[in-house]
Amino acid sequence: MKRSLCIIIVCFAILSLSAKEKVNLNQEQNAFVYSLPQTELCIEVEIEKITQKTGVYNQYAQRYLATDQIILEDKTTYNLKNIQIGSRVVADANRTYILQLEENILSQICVNSKGILSGINVHNAIENYKIPSTNKIYNEKADEVTLLPLGEEYMMAGSNAKLAEGAAKQIYRLRESRVSILTGDLEKLPSDGKSLSTMLAGLDKMEKQLTELFIGKTKTEILRKTIFLIPDSSYTNQQVLFRLSSQKGLVTSTDLSGKPYFINFSSEKPILKAEDYSLKNNKSISINTILPAVTNVSITDGVKSIYSNNILIPQFGVVVPLSIEELARQKSKVQIDTITGRILSIEKTADKKGK
C-alpha cells in the first residue's frame, strides 16, 4: 500500500512538470522531480557536390574551338567543405532526481519546460538557450534549356557535325559583338550603363551555354547535413563520427566505402573531486547542481584536424549538492544556468532584516 502511494505521488509530480514551470512546495505535495541538463551536439557537415556532364559536341571541340580542355565523362564527386558544431540542451535521464520534503522548508523550486532545474526561491528564473544555427541547402539554379540560336541552314541540316559548326560560328559572332560594344565600334550604343551591363550579361550567358555544348558543363551544389550526438563516458577517442564517399557523399559510420572522420573528447580535470562537494551532514536533504567540465571537441580525418573548440559539457562535470536546510535558513535565492547546470548566483536575504 505504501509503495503504491509513493508511485502515485511521483507520477503526480511528473505530470505537474509538464503542466507548469514553477512549482510551489507545500505539505500536501512532498515529492518533486527535476533533471540536470546535458549537452547535445549539433554537428553540421557541409559538403560540396560537383556534377560534371559531357557536351553533346565534345568531339568537335578541338576542331572548332581549338581546345582539348573538355569533360570526357559524366561524373559526380563529393568533397568536405566545412564542419560547424552547435549545441542544444536536453534533460539528463541519468541525473534526474526525486526530491522528498517532509515539511515546507522551501517556498519555490523552478524548472523550465523540459523539467531542468533553473532556480530556487525565485520567481523569474533565468533560462538560457543556445539555438543551433539552421542553414538551408543551397542548390545552384540550373540554366534554362533554350533552343540553339542558329539559322535555318544549320537547323535543317540534321547532322551533329553541321549543328556543331553552326554553334561554333555563333560563338565567334557573340565574341565579335562583345568586342564591338566594349571598343565603341557600334553605331548605336546603350544610352546608360545599366542597359550596357544587361546587354553584355546576355551575351556572356549565351556564349556560356553554347560553349558548354563543346567543353561540357559543371554544376556545384552545397549540401548540409546535421548529425545529433549526446557525448557520454562511453565515447572513446578516435571514434568514427561519419564517413564521406567521393562517389556517394555522406554515408553511415559502418559504410567502409567512405573515408572515416573521427570525433574526440578531452575534458579538463576538475579542480575538486565529487567527494569534496559532499555535505558534512549526510542526513541533510540536498538539491543537486553541476560544475560543468571544459571539454575540447575535435574532429579529424585521422591525419589532420578539421575542427577543434572548447565547450562546457555538463554531463562530464561534477554534481554539486546544496543543503536545502541551509538555503531555507538563510532564505537564499539561487539562479541556475539551464544550459550547464551551474549556479549563476546565490542571494542571501536573512541578514537584511537587521539593516
Secondary structure, 3 states (H helix, E strand, C coil): CHHHHHHHHHHHHHHHHHHCCEEECCCCCCEEEEEEEEEEEEEEEEEEEEEEECCCCHHHHHHHHCCCCCCCCCEEEEEEEEEEEEEEEEEEEEEEEEEECCCCCCCEEEECCCCEEEEECCCCCCCCCCCCCCCCCEECCCCCCCCCCCCHHHHCCCCHHHHHHHHHHHHHHHHHHHHHHHHCCCCCCCCCHHHHHHHHHHHHHHHHHHHHHHHCEEEEEEEEEEEEECCCCCCCCCEEEEEEECCCEEECCCCCCCEEEEEEEEECCCCCCHHHHCCCCCCCCEEEEEEEEEEEEEEECCCCEEEEEEEEEEEEEEEEEEEHHHHHHCCCEEEECCCCCCEEEEECCHHHHHC
